[in-house]
Amino acid sequence: MWLRDSANQMQSYLPLLKEHNGNHSLASLYRGVINLQSRYILTNPFCNSFQPPVESGIAPAVNGASTNDDVYPTYSNQTVFECKVGCIS
């Protein structure tokens, strides 16, 4: 999940959004995306692309280019797909 791309993809549905608490509503989809993005940002705030969440059952993708990334703090390829910017300690 690329944070910027997923946010932009959800933006196109904003005019259709109605307040609704059903599990299969567009509002539920928005809440899910916001919750997942929040979880990723809290875990690895300097990364921009993440692997599927464990509960999805989808295996992490291999990103061979990530081995060249020199990022601090370090990250796990099991949760992060790409991280290009990091903080300097």
TATANOR-V673782 format. One record per residue. N is the residue number from 1. RES is the residue in three letters. PHI is phi as a letter, one per 40 degrees, with the letter a starting at -180 (NA if undefined). D_CENTER is the distance of its C-alpha to the mean C-alpha in Angstrom with 2 decimals. Layout:
<<N & RES & PHI & D_CENTER> <N & RES & PHI & D_CENTER>>
This chain:
<<1 & MET & NA & 4.35> <2 & TRP & c & 5.55> <3 & LEU & c & 4.98> <4 & ARG & c & 8.74> <5 & ASP & c & 9.43> <6 & SER & c & 7.73> <7 & ALA & c & 9.44> <8 & ASN & c & 12.51> <9 & GLN & c & 12.71> <10 & MET & c & 12.85> <11 & GLN & d & 15.42> <12 & SER & c & 17.98> <13 & TYR & c & 18.30> <14 & LEU & d & 19.02> <15 & PRO & c & 22.80> <16 & LEU & c & 22.81> <17 & LEU & c & 21.18> <18 & LYS & b & 23.81> <19 & GLU & c & 23.96> <20 & HIS & a & 23.92> <21 & ASN & b & 23.06> <22 & GLY & c & 23.29> <23 & ASN & c & 20.84> <24 & HIS & b & 20.83> <25 & SER & c & 20.65> <26 & LEU & c & 18.46> <27 & ALA & c & 18.11> <28 & SER & c & 16.72> <29 & LEU & c & 14.03> <30 & TYR & d & 13.18> <31 & ARG & c & 13.29> <32 & GLY & c & 10.98> <33 & VAL & c & 8.18> <34 & ILE & c & 9.15> <35 & ASN & c & 9.47> <36 & LEU & c & 6.21> <37 & GLN & c & 4.61> <38 & SER & c & 7.95> <39 & ARG & c & 7.96> <40 & TYR & c & 5.49> <41 & ILE & c & 7.57> <42 & LEU & c & 10.61> <43 & THR & c & 10.41> <44 & ASN & b & 9.91> <45 & PRO & c & 10.59> <46 & PHE & b & 11.74> <47 & CYS & b & 9.06> <48 & ASN & b & 7.36> <49 & SER & a & 5.89> <50 & PHE & b & 4.95> <51 & GLN & c & 7.45> <52 & PRO & d & 7.95> <53 & PRO & c & 8.62> <54 & VAL & d & 12.28> <55 & GLU & c & 13.70> <56 & SER & c & 12.93> <57 & GLY & g & 15.55> <58 & ILE & c & 14.04> <59 & ALA & c & 14.96> <60 & PRO & c & 12.83> <61 & ALA & c & 13.66> <62 & VAL & c & 16.01> <63 & ASN & b & 15.46> <64 & GLY & c & 19.00> <65 & ALA & c & 18.47> <66 & SER & c & 16.36> <67 & THR & c & 19.65> <68 & ASN & c & 20.99> <69 & ASP & c & 18.42> <70 & ASP & b & 20.26> <71 & VAL & b & 17.83> <72 & TYR & b & 18.76> <73 & PRO & c & 17.63> <74 & THR & c & 17.12> <75 & TYR & b & 14.13> <76 & SER & c & 14.08> <77 & ASN & c & 13.40> <78 & GLN & c & 12.88> <79 & THR & b & 9.48> <80 & VAL & b & 8.65> <81 & PHE & c & 9.45> <82 & GLU & a & 10.60> <83 & CYS & a & 11.64> <84 & LYS & b & 14.51> <85 & VAL & b & 15.38> <86 & GLY & a & 16.49> <87 & CYS & c & 19.03> <88 & ILE & c & 22.63> <89 & SER & c & 24.40>>
